[in-house]
């Protein structure tokens, strides 16, 4: 070996400048790397970049991490994870390419083959390629992994280079490939690789594109004016692709090959869920389903089964209890699905699928699960929601639960819905999309009882938070299911509960028809209690229709007959309705008498919600003749109870009374605050156009003037 190859020279004085070796006997090849600059060739191995949009936040996070590592004089390591086709490699390449001026020592790239049919690449194999790229002749590359790792670290210590390790399988596969010195390494993986965090790694989870960015990507792929000419169709198309860049590019490429076709052509091709994954493929090359198949095949069998069973879940997101209903010991399996980027965090320990992943999971359930197992899984999902909604119902309105709940063979897993009415209401509201999806699915799946029983369990939510569209849809479906089951009692419950929803939505004639139908069914069954209850409901419909004389007659009969038939609570509700009619007709004293009697019975029956409603009506009745102190006392008593129950509409009505009391006292600021809060609550429950909201709006204008 010649020393002057490395800029060294020996002088006669014996002084040596530069790198040198002093040894007695040397066997084998020796390489000496000078610390003054890179030795050997400079590798530039990165693959070509592809167009990328809307990753500014991720790029900024990556650059902040690099700057921090530079200040701390350590290597910068990042792990970019996400769903297959989401753009992990594109993001990493975009960032690393911007660093070239600062890292003249080169760029190393390796596909670690986590999804390769032949299995992941071995670290020793990759290190061999890296060492050769850095100038080590093949005969001098060590055979042992530990020796290759040591030599690689020695060669990279004084070098300024960046490394991209693409499609990593595990943290153990990555660690031997990490350079030393002030170098930068980016790792991409469908798994989150939490093991690298202990190595100072920054984890970056790449999400699908927002709609605007996805439309921009589609326009770039088409390279013509179709996106500008058909903006609505373009947005629908990227929504069907759920923002997945691979899916958007595939859809765009198929359109680009047919320049005469409009974007709506591809929208129609993707509109049918069953065929969507097949449509997002180009001649077996870029293929969304194939990308997802790779992730699925890499799962351990228990996680793969949970994945496909969760594909049967009809809602957009779910809690861990759903997974527990489908599979014992589900928690570690959920973590496996998250690590594989097949599940996304939805907050509050909840999970969701990317839309295309959900379709893929459902397809795998159809392909890999026997029909009877799919039916059993659907039943366990339905039973989970029915049991959980029933538990919430018991916390919110224990008097309402009088109908049976029928479950399958189990296991039946109940979610934690909280310990009080407010928590239970919040749980029902948060889960409402999934509850409605299960309700709609139950009858076609062969569980008609679940449909009407779930609608029945949702009554406390609908009554207090006024989701009228869902209220109507749930009871329409429940009514069909009850009729299909030949269950007259269930049919009557769906007619009466659904009719109350129609009343609230302003469909008074429709409500009266439903109540009259229930009354006839009760008569046919010789059910006197049921028939007496319809008197109250029919009175409400007649009252809303302005037929006050007929309404008063029905309420009086109900107030008399219901206690006789064993339901004093319903009789008290009839008295409450009588009080409301009396107040409307100007008989404040009769209103006070009826409302006070109603509240006494409701308190005795443990119905705190309706007792509070009776107190608000008492407050209104005392307000009419000017008894302001008593009106405020009654309503303030009720307000605390109603707030605790999350009953926004009734709270707003109570605030309206307090606002009017304050206004009459000349307390303008307090009145204004009460009116404003009432209007906000009316808006939150979709009742901005109600008579009470209009009155509050007029009051606010008066106090602001």
Phi, psi and omega per residue, in radians:
X1 nan 2.349 3.129
X2 -1.678 2.216 -3.137
X3 -1.119 -0.542 -3.066
X4 -1.263 -0.138 3.001
X5 -1.094 -0.447 -3.115
X6 -1.904 0.312 3.130
X7 1.328 0.408 -3.120
X8 -1.783 2.683 3.047
X9 -2.640 2.547 3.063
X10 -1.766 2.224 3.084
X11 -1.693 2.823 -3.116
X12 -1.080 -0.429 -3.130
X13 -1.276 -0.210 -3.126
X14 1.657 -0.098 3.122
X15 -1.340 2.371 -3.116
X16 -1.992 2.277 3.071
X17 -1.921 2.443 3.138
X18 1.515 -2.928 -3.094
X19 -1.279 2.521 3.134
X20 -2.667 2.811 3.060
X21 -2.302 2.329 3.031
X22 -2.110 2.053 -3.076
X23 -2.603 2.696 3.097
X24 -1.318 -1.143 -3.137
X25 -2.224 2.311 -3.119
X26 -2.092 2.247 3.051
X27 -2.012 2.389 3.086
X28 1.491 3.082 -3.100
X29 -1.431 2.537 3.085
X30 -2.189 2.315 3.038
X31 -1.996 2.367 3.097
X32 -2.054 2.177 -3.128
X33 -1.874 2.125 3.106
X34 -1.330 2.500 3.108
X35 -1.361 -0.054 -3.054
X36 -1.480 -0.162 -3.126
X37 3.045 3.056 -3.086
X38 -1.232 2.451 3.068
X39 -1.755 2.669 3.088
X40 1.278 -2.968 -3.110
X41 -1.224 2.829 3.090
X42 -1.812 1.994 -3.102
X43 -1.436 2.425 3.026
X44 -2.276 1.474 -2.887
X45 -1.761 -0.047 -3.022
X46 -1.099 2.456 3.058
X47 -1.262 2.934 3.131
X48 -1.063 2.571 3.079
X49 -1.452 2.780 3.015
X50 -2.073 2.805 -3.124
X51 -1.078 2.376 -3.132
X52 -2.323 2.511 3.128
X53 -2.264 2.640 2.900
X54 0.957 0.954 3.012
X55 -2.227 0.554 -3.062
X56 -1.113 -0.690 -3.133
X57 -1.132 -0.754 3.135
X58 -1.142 -0.748 3.130
X59 -1.090 -0.703 3.121
X60 -1.114 -0.705 3.121
X61 -1.126 -0.722 3.116
X62 -1.092 -0.753 -3.101
X63 -1.224 -0.637 3.070
X64 -1.070 -0.712 3.140
X65 -1.134 -0.720 3.126
X66 -1.108 -0.738 -3.131
X67 -1.099 -0.700 3.114
X68 -1.118 -0.766 3.127
X69 -1.098 -0.664 3.130
X70 -1.111 -0.760 3.133
X71 -1.127 -0.604 -3.121
X72 -1.532 0.036 3.088
X73 0.957 0.914 3.091
X74 -2.431 2.855 3.096
X75 -1.121 2.622 3.057
X76 -1.752 2.203 -3.112
X77 -2.259 2.241 3.090
X78 -2.281 2.585 3.065
X79 -2.117 2.013 -3.115
X80 -1.765 1.997 -3.069
X81 -2.132 2.869 3.123
X82 2.772 3.074 -3.131
X83 -1.073 2.598 3.043
X84 -1.019 2.264 3.132
X85 1.535 0.112 -3.099
X86 -1.510 -0.207 3.075
X87 1.832 0.520 -3.120
X88 -1.142 -0.881 -3.100
X89 -1.156 -0.685 3.115
X90 -1.048 -0.724 3.122
X91 -1.132 -0.839 -3.119
X92 -1.070 -0.769 3.129
X93 -1.101 -0.760 -3.139
X94 -0.997 -0.787 -3.114
X95 -1.195 -0.863 -3.046
X96 -1.139 -0.572 3.133
X97 -1.149 -0.546 3.126
X98 -1.200 -0.266 -3.088
X99 -1.553 -0.080 -3.018
X100 -0.947 -0.726 -3.138
X101 -1.075 -0.456 -3.099
X102 -1.609 -0.173 -3.062
X103 -2.296 1.343 -3.092
X104 -1.275 -0.120 -3.099
X105 -1.306 -0.128 3.033
X106 2.082 -3.141 -3.124
X107 -2.309 2.140 3.083
X108 -1.855 2.451 -3.134
X109 -2.388 2.426 3.043
X110 -2.532 2.323 2.964
X111 -1.532 1.920 -3.053
X112 -1.415 -0.091 2.893
X113 1.170 0.610 3.114
X114 -1.020 -0.570 -3.112
X115 -1.768 0.167 -3.091
X116 -1.239 2.434 3.086
X117 -1.008 -0.513 -3.141
X118 -1.485 0.025 -3.139
X119 1.643 2.910 -3.102
X120 -1.119 2.624 3.084
X121 -1.204 2.540 3.114
X122 -1.413 2.513 3.101
X123 -0.991 -0.635 -3.128
X124 -1.093 -0.731 3.134
X125 -1.100 -0.782 -3.133
X126 -1.152 -0.737 3.119
X127 -1.063 -0.647 3.081
X128 -1.036 -0.768 3.126
X129 -1.138 -0.736 -3.130
X130 -1.101 -0.772 -3.121
X131 -1.091 -0.715 3.106
X132 -1.150 -0.669 3.109
X133 -1.129 -0.471 3.136
X134 -1.568 0.116 2.993
X135 1.814 0.079 3.113
X136 -1.416 2.111 3.110
X137 -1.065 2.597 -3.092
X138 -0.938 -0.746 -3.121
X139 -1.123 -0.357 -3.068
X140 -1.699 0.034 3.090
X141 -1.340 2.133 -3.115
X142 -1.055 2.759 -3.140
X143 -1.591 -0.547 -3.084
X144 -1.418 2.492 -3.134
X145 -1.051 -0.754 -3.104
X146 -1.075 -0.697 -3.136
X147 -1.235 -0.662 3.084
X148 -1.108 -0.729 3.134
X149 -1.092 -0.764 -3.129
X150 -1.113 -0.755 3.141
X151 -1.157 -0.724 3.118
X152 -1.040 -0.756 -3.139
X153 -1.171 -0.624 3.101
X154 -1.150 -0.730 -3.103
X155 -1.223 -0.518 -3.080
X156 -1.617 -0.168 -3.068
X157 -1.050 -0.783 -3.088
X158 -1.745 0.315 -3.021
X159 -2.010 2.568 3.102
X160 -1.856 1.726 -3.111
X161 -2.472 2.882 3.085
X162 -2.098 2.589 -3.067
X163 -2.258 2.344 3.030
X164 -2.055 2.016 3.094
X165 -1.843 1.793 -2.958
X166 -1.658 2.410 3.031
X167 1.041 0.969 -3.141
X168 -1.329 2.629 3.141
X169 -1.664 -0.813 -3.076
X170 -2.516 2.887 3.054
X171 -1.157 -0.603 3.137
X172 -1.113 -0.597 3.096
X173 -1.179 -0.560 -3.039
X174 -1.415 -0.690 -2.919
X175 -0.953 -0.792 -3.140
X176 -1.112 -0.278 -3.053
X177 -1.671 0.064 -3.114
X178 -1.445 2.189 3.123
X179 -1.318 2.894 3.064
X180 -1.784 -2.973 -3.141
X181 1.274 -2.845 -3.094
X182 -1.619 0.873 -3.105
X183 -1.700 2.970 -3.096
X184 -2.145 2.297 3.097
X185 -2.232 2.283 3.015
X186 -2.009 2.313 3.109
X187 -2.022 2.311 3.014
X188 -1.964 2.546 -3.115
X189 -2.858 2.616 2.973
X190 -1.306 -0.334 3.067
X191 -1.645 2.731 -3.070
X192 -1.383 -0.290 3.100
X193 0.884 0.981 -3.110
X194 -1.084 -0.378 3.139
X195 -1.090 -0.395 -3.128
X196 -1.355 -0.259 -3.125
X197 -1.052 -0.608 3.131
X198 -1.169 -0.286 3.091
X199 -1.604 0.226 3.138
X200 1.446 0.391 -3.063
X201 -1.414 2.492 2.987
X202 -1.642 2.026 3.075
X203 -1.458 2.331 3.102
X204 -2.220 2.007 3.129
X205 -1.652 2.094 -3.108
X206 -1.606 2.191 -3.128
X207 -1.769 2.834 3.030
X208 -1.022 2.828 -3.091
X209 -1.292 2.586 2.931
X210 -1.165 2.831 -3.024
X211 -1.016 -0.766 -3.089
X212 -1.105 -0.751 3.124
X213 -1.168 -0.672 3.125
X214 -1.127 -0.665 3.070
X215 -1.110 -0.708 3.099
X216 -1.068 -0.721 3.109
X217 -1.131 -0.690 3.103
X218 -1.086 -0.766 3.127
X219 -1.078 -0.703 3.120
X220 -1.130 -0.653 -3.133
X221 -1.213 -0.688 -3.117
X222 -1.309 -0.644 -3.140
X223 0.980 0.637 3.032
X224 -2.531 -2.867 -3.024
X225 -1.734 0.230 -3.042
X226 -1.185 -0.618 3.121
X227 -1.157 -0.752 3.114
X228 -1.131 -0.613 -3.104
X229 -1.377 -0.450 -3.086
X230 -2.282 1.106 -3.034
X231 -1.113 -0.656 -3.134
X232 -1.169 -0.753 3.111
X233 -1.124 -0.668 3.126
X234 -1.092 -0.744 3.137
X235 -1.153 -0.718 3.101
X236 -1.074 -0.697 -3.118
X237 -1.105 -0.824 -3.107
X238 -1.222 -0.476 3.049
X239 -1.188 -0.653 3.066
X240 -1.153 -0.505 3.055
X241 -1.435 -0.081 3.117
X242 0.959 0.542 3.054
X243 1.280 0.112 -3.140
X244 -1.317 2.040 -3.072
X245 -0.948 -0.717 3.122
X246 -1.038 -0.767 -3.130
X247 -1.150 -0.723 3.123
X248 -1.096 -0.744 -3.133
X249 -1.169 -0.682 3.121
X250 -1.129 -0.816 3.107
X251 -1.053 -0.747 3.118
X252 -1.131 -0.693 3.141
X253 -1.138 -0.662 3.102
X254 -1.149 -0.665 3.082
X255 -1.224 -0.665 -3.131
X256 -1.076 -0.539 3.121
X257 -1.305 -0.190 3.119
X258 -2.255 1.291 -3.041
X259 -1.075 -0.308 -3.126
X260 -1.464 -0.157 -3.078
X261 -1.615 2.541 3.075
X262 -1.450 2.840 3.130
X263 -1.093 -0.516 -3.140
X264 -1.058 -0.431 3.083
X265 -1.055 -0.807 3.135
X266 -1.259 -0.576 3.079
X267 -1.030 -0.786 3.122
X268 -1.119 -0.628 -3.127
X269 -1.165 -0.535 -3.096
X270 -1.665 -0.143 -3.014
X271 -1.122 -0.595 3.138
X272 -1.470 2.017 -3.058
X273 -0.986 -0.692 -3.062
X274 -1.035 -0.568 -3.055
X275 -1.796 0.044 -2.975
X276 -1.154 -0.791 -3.105
X277 -1.119 -0.653 3.117
X278 -1.152 -0.578 -3.139
X279 -1.265 -0.379 -3.115
X280 -1.644 1.055 3.129
X281 -2.610 2.625 3.093
X282 -2.259 1.778 3.009
X283 0.830 0.699 3.082
X284 1.224 0.161 -3.116
X285 -1.679 -1.481 3.051
X286 -1.486 2.048 -2.951
X287 -2.563 2.027 -3.109
X288 -1.119 -0.787 -3.123
X289 -1.083 -0.717 3.135
X290 -1.100 -0.666 3.109
X291 -1.090 -0.711 3.131
X292 -1.280 -0.594 3.090
X293 -1.027 -0.673 3.141
X294 -1.068 -0.780 3.120
X295 -1.138 -0.701 -3.114
X296 -1.121 -0.763 -3.107
X297 -1.163 -0.406 -3.128
X298 -1.421 -0.142 -3.101
X299 -1.333 2.537 2.951
X300 -1.088 2.620 -3.059
X301 -0.915 -0.756 3.131
X302 -1.107 -0.679 3.119
X303 -1.199 -0.646 3.119
X304 -1.119 -0.666 3.132
X305 -1.201 -0.745 3.096
X306 -1.073 -0.691 3.122
X307 -0.988 -0.860 -3.079
X308 -1.286 -0.551 3.085
X309 -1.213 -0.660 3.067
X310 -1.123 -0.419 3.058
X311 -1.113 -0.294 3.095
X312 -1.451 -0.231 -3.132
X313 -1.145 2.239 -2.993
X314 -1.478 -0.214 -3.053
X315 -1.636 2.979 -3.088
X316 -1.300 -0.463 3.125
X317 -2.628 2.969 -3.042
X318 -2.750 2.765 3.064
X319 -1.603 2.999 -3.109
X320 -1.114 -0.439 -3.133
X321 -1.129 -0.516 3.079
X322 -1.100 -0.795 3.112
X323 -1.104 -0.660 3.126
X324 -1.140 -0.590 3.091
X325 -1.161 -0.490 -3.095
X326 -1.574 -0.463 -2.992
X327 -2.722 2.213 3.071
X328 -1.107 2.612 3.135
X329 0.962 0.847 -3.023
X330 -1.340 -0.419 -2.989
X331 -1.010 -0.871 3.116
X332 -1.140 -0.494 3.115
X333 -1.231 -0.638 3.050
X334 -1.080 -0.718 3.109
X335 -1.082 -0.670 3.095
X336 -1.073 -0.733 3.125
X337 -1.172 -0.640 3.053
X338 -1.153 -0.775 3.140
X339 -1.052 -0.552 3.114
X340 -1.480 0.070 3.137
X341 1.089 0.439 3.072
X342 -1.641 -0.218 3.020
X343 -2.192 2.618 3.102
X344 -2.034 2.586 3.043
X345 -1.275 2.330 3.094
X346 -1.939 0.157 -3.138
X347 1.510 2.672 3.101
X348 0.957 0.730 3.118
X349 1.003 0.661 3.085
X350 -2.020 2.843 -3.008
X351 -2.333 2.704 3.043
X352 -2.618 2.703 3.019
X353 -1.613 2.536 2.773
X354 -1.070 2.521 -3.010
X355 -0.955 -0.759 -3.110
X356 -1.257 -0.554 3.070
X357 -1.163 -0.689 3.097
X358 -1.034 -0.775 3.103
X359 -1.082 -0.690 3.136
X360 -1.143 -0.760 3.127
X361 -1.088 -0.724 3.120
X362 -1.123 -0.666 3.090
X363 -1.104 -0.734 3.124
X364 -1.144 -0.607 3.075
X365 -1.101 -0.718 -3.141
X366 -1.187 -0.606 -3.094
X367 -1.407 -0.674 -2.916
X368 -1.921 -0.147 3.126
X369 -1.917 2.329 3.070
X370 -1.082 2.658 -3.107
X371 -0.941 -0.731 -3.102
X372 -1.166 -0.523 3.098
X373 -1.257 -0.636 3.094
X374 -1.130 -0.757 3.136
X375 -1.107 -0.743 3.141
X376 -1.103 -0.687 3.128
X377 -1.166 -0.746 3.090
X378 -1.042 -0.691 -3.138
X379 -1.170 -0.686 3.127
X380 -1.149 -0.640 3.070
X381 -1.111 -0.834 -3.131
X382 -1.080 -0.761 -3.140
X383 -1.126 -0.644 3.098
X384 -1.023 -0.838 -3.115
X385 -1.230 -0.644 3.112
X386 -1.138 -0.779 -3.141
X387 -1.144 -0.696 -3.105
X388 -1.224 -0.745 3.109
X389 -1.137 -0.632 3.114
X390 -1.160 -0.685 3.079
X391 -1.101 -0.726 3.096
X392 -1.109 -0.724 3.113
X393 -1.019 -0.748 -3.120
X394 -1.114 -0.620 3.135
X395 -1.270 -0.630 -3.044
X396 -1.487 -0.789 -2.994
X397 -2.492 1.293 -3.054
X398 -1.062 -0.432 3.141
X399 -1.265 -0.374 -3.038
X400 -1.309 -0.523 -3.006
X401 -1.260 1.653 3.094
X402 -2.196 -0.180 -3.109
X403 -1.709 2.711 -3.092
X404 -1.203 2.794 2.964
X405 -2.210 2.133 -3.080
X406 -1.941 2.194 -3.118
X407 -2.021 2.788 3.076
X408 -1.358 -2.881 -3.054
X409 -1.225 -0.216 3.060
X410 1.569 -3.046 0.064
X411 -1.254 2.591 3.101
X412 -1.786 2.031 -3.102
X413 -1.870 2.183 -3.128
X414 -1.795 2.337 3.122
X415 -1.276 2.801 3.008
X416 -1.402 1.804 -3.082
X417 -1.700 0.113 -3.121
X418 1.778 -3.130 -3.078
X419 -2.010 -0.032 -3.111
X420 -2.454 3.037 -3.054
X421 -1.100 -0.709 -3.110
X422 -1.092 -0.827 3.129
X423 -1.084 -0.719 -3.135
X424 -1.140 -0.715 3.072
X425 -1.082 -0.747 3.125
X426 -1.090 -0.695 3.117
X427 -1.094 -0.815 3.137
X428 -1.055 -0.730 -3.128
X429 -1.161 -0.759 3.135
X430 -1.100 -0.661 -3.075
X431 -1.573 0.034 -3.027
X432 -0.972 -0.753 3.108
X433 -1.003 -0.734 3.130
X434 -1.229 -0.704 3.126
X435 -1.064 -0.738 3.120
X436 -1.176 -0.661 3.126
X437 -1.137 -0.728 3.101
X438 -1.130 -0.729 -3.130
X439 -1.052 -0.760 3.141
X440 -1.209 -0.521 -3.092
X441 -1.413 -0.403 -2.934
X442 -1.093 -0.861 -3.068
X443 -1.129 -0.848 3.087
X444 -1.064 -0.495 3.140
X445 -1.384 -0.128 3.118
X446 1.731 0.267 3.118
X447 -2.103 1.135 -3.067
X448 -1.077 -0.538 -3.134
X449 -1.116 -0.581 3.129
X450 -1.074 -0.651 -3.077
X451 -1.087 -0.904 -3.087
X452 -1.322 -0.556 3.121
X453 -1.216 -0.609 3.087
X454 -1.218 -0.698 3.048
X455 -1.047 -0.692 3.133
X456 -1.146 -0.704 -3.128
X457 -1.191 -0.416 -3.131
X458 -1.427 -0.083 -3.105
X459 -0.885 -0.836 -3.103
X460 -1.060 -0.635 3.103
X461 -1.162 -0.852 -3.109
X462 -1.081 -0.714 -3.087
X463 -1.136 -0.658 -3.033
X464 -1.622 -0.528 -3.052
X465 -2.025 0.031 2.842
X466 1.034 0.782 3.023
X467 -1.429 1.384 -2.929
X468 -1.149 -0.659 3.137
X469 -1.090 -0.828 3.122
X470 -1.196 -0.623 3.087
X471 -0.996 -0.856 -3.135
X472 -1.144 -0.815 -3.106
X473 -1.098 -0.732 -3.111
X474 -1.111 -0.756 -3.087
X475 -1.362 -0.480 3.010
X476 -1.110 -0.796 3.127
X477 -1.191 -0.713 3.104
X478 -1.089 -0.655 3.118
X479 -1.125 -0.758 3.094
X480 -1.085 -0.726 -3.139
X481 -1.145 -0.711 3.134
X482 -1.110 -0.747 3.120
X483 -1.143 -0.709 3.118
X484 -1.086 -0.599 3.138
X485 -1.416 -0.181 -3.096
X486 1.203 0.517 -3.081
X487 -1.790 1.730 -3.059
X488 -1.158 -0.663 3.136
X489 -1.111 -0.730 3.101
X490 -1.147 -0.680 3.113
X491 -1.071 -0.749 3.110
X492 -1.097 -0.711 3.131
X493 -1.105 -0.734 3.138
X494 -1.163 -0.623 3.123
X495 -1.190 -0.771 -3.098
X496 -1.284 -0.820 3.139
X497 -1.154 -0.725 3.087
X498 -1.148 -0.621 3.112
X499 -1.119 -0.641 3.083
X500 -1.089 -0.683 3.070
X501 -1.103 -0.696 3.103
X502 -1.125 -0.647 3.065
X503 -1.033 -0.856 -3.118
X504 -1.087 -0.572 -3.134
X505 -1.412 -0.073 3.112
X506 1.605 0.122 -3.138
X507 -1.634 1.234 -2.959
X508 -1.203 -0.708 3.118
X509 -1.111 -0.769 3.114
X510 -1.066 -0.718 3.123
X511 -1.081 -0.781 -3.132
X512 -1.080 -0.700 3.090
X513 -1.041 -0.763 -3.125
X514 -1.146 -0.728 3.125
X515 -1.147 -0.696 3.114
X516 -1.134 -0.680 3.102
X517 -1.099 -0.756 3.109
X518 -1.104 -0.688 3.134
X519 -1.060 -0.726 3.137
X520 -1.152 -0.702 3.119
X521 -1.108 -0.710 3.118
X522 -1.138 -0.688 3.102
X523 -1.113 -0.768 3.128
X524 -1.030 -0.590 -3.110
X525 -1.591 0.057 -3.094
X526 0.958 0.707 3.131
X527 -1.747 1.636 -3.047
X528 -1.238 -0.615 3.112
X529 -1.143 -0.815 3.118
X530 -1.036 -0.744 3.139
X531 -1.132 -0.680 3.125
X532 -1.111 -0.633 3.109
X533 -1.121 -0.605 3.130
X534 -1.186 -0.392 3.071
X535 -1.017 -0.743 3.119
X536 -1.105 -0.832 -3.124
X537 -1.099 -0.768 3.140
X538 -1.126 -0.629 3.073
X539 -1.065 -0.711 3.113
X540 -1.071 -0.787 3.138
X541 -1.110 -0.752 3.138
X542 -1.129 -0.659 3.097
X543 -1.073 -0.790 3.140
X544 -1.156 -0.478 3.116
X545 -1.448 -0.007 3.107
X546 1.470 0.143 -3.134
X547 -1.645 1.237 -2.945
X548 -1.186 -0.615 3.114
X549 -1.083 -0.829 3.119
X550 -1.118 -0.692 3.137
X551 -1.073 -0.792 3.141
X552 -1.047 -0.710 3.110
X553 -1.056 -0.796 -3.128
X554 -1.129 -0.722 -3.123
X555 -1.145 -0.718 3.129
X556 -1.106 -0.746 3.118
X557 -1.111 -0.736 3.139
X558 -1.117 -0.748 -3.133
X559 -1.099 -0.503 3.123
X560 -1.475 -0.804 -2.986
X561 -1.387 -0.614 -3.036
X562 -1.110 -0.793 3.065
X563 -1.094 -0.608 3.111
X564 -1.102 -0.568 -3.125
X565 -1.580 0.104 3.031
X566 1.700 0.271 3.140
X567 -2.235 1.332 -3.130
X568 -1.125 -0.525 3.132
X569 -1.090 -0.827 3.116
X570 -1.121 -0.596 3.065
X571 -1.088 -0.667 3.100
X572 -1.147 -0.626 3.083
X573 -1.127 -0.624 3.069
X574 -1.122 -0.690 3.065
X575 -1.088 -0.686 3.110
X576 -1.078 -0.706 3.103
X577 -1.182 -0.644 3.055
X578 -1.068 -0.703 3.115
X579 -1.079 -0.693 -3.139
X580 -1.129 -0.740 3.102
X581 -1.122 -0.749 3.139
X582 -1.049 -0.711 3.135
X583 -1.160 -0.670 3.120
X584 -1.101 -0.643 -3.099
X585 -1.539 0.066 3.043
X586 1.590 0.140 -3.139
X587 -1.709 1.382 -3.055
X588 -1.121 -0.638 -3.096
X589 -1.179 -0.695 3.065
X590 -1.121 -0.654 3.109
X591 -1.091 -0.752 3.108
X592 -1.073 -0.766 -3.091
X593 -1.096 -0.858 -3.108
X594 -1.166 -0.757 -3.099
X595 -1.158 -0.670 3.134
X596 -1.146 -0.753 3.098
X597 -1.110 -0.696 3.129
X598 -1.107 -0.785 -3.107
X599 -1.121 -0.692 3.131
X600 -1.018 -0.812 -3.134
X601 -1.194 -0.747 -3.120
X602 -1.118 -0.674 3.045
X603 -1.063 -0.774 -3.123
X604 -1.128 -0.549 -3.135
X605 -1.476 -0.057 3.127
X606 1.354 0.345 -3.131
X607 -1.671 1.450 -3.036
X608 -1.147 -0.630 -3.101
X609 -1.100 -0.917 -3.103
X610 -1.279 -0.481 3.026
X611 -1.113 -0.673 3.088
X612 -1.165 -0.682 3.076
X613 -1.065 -0.678 3.116
X614 -1.122 -0.650 3.115
X615 -1.154 -0.668 3.093
X616 -1.107 -0.739 3.120
X617 -1.146 -0.647 3.044
X618 -1.047 -0.733 3.095
X619 -1.058 -0.751 3.099
X620 -1.095 -0.696 -3.124
X621 -1.154 -0.679 3.106
X622 -1.268 -0.506 3.133
X623 -1.158 -0.625 -3.047
X624 -0.969 -0.832 3.117
X625 -1.523 0.101 3.058
X626 1.629 0.292 3.100
X627 -1.476 1.356 -2.952
X628 -1.167 -0.755 -3.109
X629 -1.072 -0.783 -3.129
X630 -1.188 -0.660 3.097
X631 -1.064 -0.825 3.141
X632 -1.105 -0.695 -3.135
X633 -1.091 -0.807 -3.119
X634 -1.105 -0.787 -3.066
X635 -1.258 -0.673 3.120
X636 -1.093 -0.655 3.075
X637 -1.039 -0.756 -3.080
X638 -1.299 -0.587 -2.990
X639 -1.069 -0.714 -3.136
X640 -1.075 -0.749 3.126
X641 -1.113 -0.810 -3.076
X642 -1.171 -0.680 3.087
X643 -1.076 -0.738 3.141
X644 -1.101 -0.398 3.140
X645 -1.647 -0.044 -3.122
X646 1.150 0.513 -3.105
X647 -1.562 1.393 -2.990
X648 -1.007 -0.730 -3.097
X649 -1.142 -0.800 -3.125
X650 -1.216 -0.595 3.044
X651 -1.070 -0.750 3.134
X652 -1.069 -0.724 3.120
X653 -1.108 -0.717 3.111
X654 -1.118 -0.721 3.123
X655 -1.110 -0.585 3.089
X656 -1.072 -0.691 3.108
X657 -1.163 -0.802 3.134
X658 -1.092 -0.623 3.110
X659 -1.110 -0.732 -3.133
X660 -1.195 -0.648 3.064
X661 -1.052 -0.849 -3.123
X662 -1.091 -0.691 -3.140
X663 -1.106 -0.725 3.136
X664 -1.179 -0.505 3.098
X665 -1.384 -0.155 -3.074
X666 1.503 0.186 3.127
X667 -1.545 1.368 -2.944
X668 -1.132 -0.764 -3.092
X669 -1.109 -0.788 3.119
X670 -1.087 -0.727 3.121
X671 -1.073 -0.796 -3.128
X672 -1.061 -0.744 3.136
X673 -1.104 -0.722 3.128
X674 -1.143 -0.738 3.133
X675 -1.097 -0.746 -3.116
X676 -1.104 -0.802 3.138
X677 -1.120 -0.690 3.120
X678 -1.065 -0.771 -3.129
X679 -1.136 -0.660 3.084
X680 -1.080 -0.714 -3.140
X681 -1.214 -0.718 3.080
X682 -1.020 -0.738 3.129
X683 -1.117 -0.679 -3.076
X684 -1.177 -0.413 -3.140
X685 -1.903 0.268 3.057
X686 1.245 0.501 -3.125
X687 -2.070 0.554 -3.134
X688 -1.101 -0.437 -3.128
X689 -1.633 0.073 -3.090
X690 -1.223 2.840 3.123
X691 -1.036 -0.720 -3.127
X692 -1.151 -0.695 3.128
X693 -1.153 -0.674 3.100
X694 -1.104 -0.691 3.101
X695 -1.123 -0.717 3.109
X696 -1.123 -0.650 3.123
X697 -1.126 -0.723 3.094
X698 -1.129 -0.707 3.116
X699 -1.102 -0.688 3.124
X700 -1.116 -0.732 3.114
X701 -1.074 -0.695 3.131
X702 -1.098 -0.763 -3.064
X703 -1.359 -0.355 3.085
X704 -1.502 -0.350 -3.124
X705 -1.284 nan nan
